[in-house]
């Protein structure tokens, strides 16, 4: 094979490898942030027991690593620790639990859940949050500010509320309602406010 043909074959092989790598990377990113990815990984919104254990919100469990803090002035939430996991044991620590697929400031949906009663009741006043209210998450030395774009009450099986546009950053806050029965879920959705330059 001549030098010219080898150069062409080598260039085509390199280009094919780069295209394949890009497709693999895009495919992984696409599946992790697609609008159906979140709801397919959650069979229902967090289950809230009728009598969660009472743990003060200002003393998180040493076994759980916090990933940041949440502040929602209109819901009387100030520097609430956030950790991974939305199982009962995590929520019973009194912290906000986060679904694993996103994080503060990242594209997609950063979904958090917490109790309204028991375990310190960190989301007790989530029903008092209104459209356009601001909330913030502090993580990794940065503050991410979000503006509320919707509030709704849904069934525990309505996992569609965990979806959102993959090219913007949203936070979804979830808790039980009404307090007496825990039959439905309050869902507050907020969109990241871009930083001013």
Number of C-alpha atoms within 10 A of each C-alpha: 5 6 8 9 10 11 11 11 12 12 12 12 12 12 12 12 12 12 12 12 12 12 12 12 11 12 11 11 12 13 12 16 20 16 18 15 15 25 18 13 13 15 12 14 24 25 19 26 15 12 10 20 17 14 18 17 19 13 11 20 16 7 6 14 12 18 17 20 19 21 18 20 14 16 18 14 18 15 16 22 24 26 23 20 18 22 15 17 12 20 28 28 27 31 33 30 29 24 21 15 15 19 22 25 24 16 17 25 30 24 27 27 30 30 30 24 23 20 20 21 21 26 26 20 15 25 20 11 19 16 13 13 15 20 23 22 24 20 17 9 6 11 16 17 20 24 19 21 15 15 19 12 17 19 14 20 15 16 19 16 20 28 21 22 13 17 12 13 22 29 28 22 23 28 32 31 22 14 14 9 11 17 14 20 24 20 24 24 23 25 21 21 16 11 8 4 3
